[in-house]
Every structure is written in structure tokens, then in C-alpha cells.
Amino acid sequence: MTGMPLPDHDPPAPRVELPPWSVVSGKRHAHIDRVTALLDGWAVAMKLSRDEAQMWNDAGRWHDALRDLSESELRLITGDTTSPFGTLHGPAAAIRLEQGGETRRDVLDAVRWHTVGSGNWGRTGKALYMADYLEPGRPFAVTDRTFLAQHVVIDFDGVFRQVVRHRFEWTLREGKMLFPEAVALWNAVR
């Protein structure tokens, strides 16, 4: 008796549910899926409370929900006419979430500042910041980032400092804008 032939590739990962107002490409949705899976895995390994684990999951699902919205629409939602386009999707998503009734400050701050960082974050913001950087679909520094992702559950604060350092060094090396929130984050962890 022969069974069903095995597929020659892994089945696709389950898709996380996004808000009805989200605007994401398939590629972006896959990134959100990987970030959320990483956060969920850490939450289980760290034995987080149900409430905190849900905050991590929600921050992961929502952080890039408006990443593929046009610049003009993001500026309209945020009222921000000066920040770089690539930094507007977090604040816009946080605004949409608040309009929809979300009140958990840790989640809102994590989503709002996940691109630039915040020195005022609780663990939810820190976890999202790390997961967004360490998710396995990103093609750079794979070995280093895999190592760090595996050690989050052992040394959350130490890995967070390393991720902040990596991201800060890249920002300086590339000549990108240093936001006051990023500087506050750097000063909070160094």
C-alpha cells in the first residue's frame, strides 16, 4: 500500500490574521508571519503570562500592517510631513489601532516605534524590535542573527543590547537619520 506522495518542499507557514485596514504585499505578510512566529516561540520558551504573550503576538501581527500603504496616505494618517517615508508605517498603524479601540500602551508603543526604537519600551517593544531584526527571512548576517535569536530566551536584555548596537551601527554607517527616540534607546541600554 502506498501513501500520498510527500511534497518536495515544506508547506507554507500559517498566515497570521491582519486587521481589515491593513495594506501589505504577500512578501510583507510573510515577514509578519515570521516575526510573529519568532515572538510566539520566545513567549512559550520564556513561559510568559497569557496576557504578555498575547501582547507580543499582537505587536508582531500589527507592526507592519500599513507598510505597503502609499507615502501620501501615511502622511495623511500621521500628519507627519517631515519624517522619512520608511518610518511612517509604525505610527500610522498605532493610530489605526487606537482608533479601533486598542488601549494597551505597551503594544501601541511597540508598533509605533518599532522602526526607530524607544528608550521607554517595556518588554513588548524590546521583543518586537529584536524579532523584526532577527527574523530568519532577512538575508544578511544570517549566522550572527540566528545565534542571537536563539539566545533571546536565555539573555533577553543582553541580546537586546546587541541588537540595538547592530542597528545603531548600521544607521551610522549608512548615514541615516538618528531619531531622538533612537538616541534615547541607545542611552538607555549602553
N, C-alpha and C positions, 0 to 999 in steps of 0.2 A: 504494500500500500504506500503510495507516495502522497506527501502532503503538498500544501501550497508552496510554490516556489518562493524563496526568500528574495526580497528586493535587493538590488545591488547597491543600495545606499540607505542611509538612516532615514527613518520617517521624519517629516518636518516637526519641529518643536510645536507644542500647543501655542496658539496665539492668545495673548492677553487681551482682555476686553478694554477698549478705549472709550472715552466719552463720546457722545454723539457729535459734539462740536469739533472733534479732533480733525486735523488735516495732516496726514502722514502718507508717505510713499510705502510701498512694500518693503523696501530696503530699510527705511526708518523704523517700520513696525518690527522688523526682525531684530534691530538694535534694541528696541524697547523690550522685546521678549527676552533677549539675552541679559540685559541689565536686571530685569525683574527676576529672572531665574537665579542670577547670582545673589541678589538680595534675599530671596526666599531661602536659598541654600544656607547662607550665613545665619539667617534668623533661626533656622532649625538647629544648626550646629551650636549656636550660642544660647539655645534654649530661651529665646526671648518670650516675653508675655505675648498673649494673643493680640492685645491692643498694639504693642510696639511692632510686632511682626506685620500686622495689617498696615501700620503707617509706612513701614519700609516698602511693602508691596505697592501701596497706593502711590507713593512718591516715584517708584520705578515706572509704574504704568503711565503716570501723568507727566513726567518731566519733559518729554519731547512731543507732547500731544499736538502742539502747534508749530513744530519745527519746520514744516513744509508750507506754511502759510506765507503769502507774499509780504514783502517788506512794508508796502503801504498799509496793508491790513494790520500787521503787527504794530506799526506806529500809531494807527488809529486806536487800537485797543489800549495800548500803554500810554499814549500821549507823549511818548519819548521821541523827540526829534533829533537827538544828538548821539545816542549810544550806537555802537556798531550793530549792524543788522543781525549778525550771528548771536548776539546776546539778548535779543528781544523776546525770543520764544518762551523762556522761563517765566519772566514777569507777566507776559500775556496769558500763559496757562494758569498762573496763580490767580490772576484777575478773574478769568473764566470760572475757576474753581470756587472762588469766593462768591461770585455772582450766583453760582449753583448751590450755595449753602455750605460749602466746606468751611469749617472753623478751626481745625487742628493746626495751630501755629507752626508746629514742627514740620508738618507736611507742606504747608504753604511756603514756608521759608526755604525748605529743601528744594522745592520745584522752582521757586523764584530765583534763587541764587546758584543753582547747580552748575552753571557755566563759568561764573567768575569766582565763586566761593563767598563765604561769610564767616567772620570771626565770632558770630553769635549763635552758630548752629548747635543743636543737640545732636544726639547720635543719628537721627534720621537723615539730617543734612549731610553729615560726615559719611554715612554709609552710601548715600546716593552719589556723592562726589567721587567716592572710590569706585563704586560699581560702574559708573559712567566711563571712567578712565580704564578700569581693569577688565571690562567685559571682553570675552575671548574673540569676538569678531573683528577687533581692531588689529591692523596688520603690523604695527610697529612694536619693537622691544618685547616680542612675544614671550620669551623665556623669563625675563625680569618681571613682566606684568603677571604671568601665570604664577610665579613664585609668590609675589605679593598677594594675589587673590587668595591663594591657599593659606596664607598666614593671617588673614584678617581675623579669623576666629580665635587665633592664639594671641595676637598682639594688635588689637583693634587700633589703639592710639599710635603705636609705633608705625604701623602700615599707613595710617592716615597721614602722619608727618612725612613719610617717604613720598606718598602720592602728591601732597601739597608741594613738596620740594621739586619733584619731577615736573609738575605742571607749571610752577613758578619759573623754574629754569628755562623751560621751553618758551614761555611767554617772553622772558627777557631776551633769549637767544633770537627769537623771531621778530623782535622789535614791536611786539603787540602792546596795546594799551594796558596799563596797570590800573585797575579799578580800585577805588578806596576800600571796597569790601574785600578784595583780594589782598591788599596790603594788611588790613585788619586780621585776616585769616593767617597770613604769614607771621605776623607779630604774635598771634595767639598760640602758635604751635612751635615756634623756633626756640 
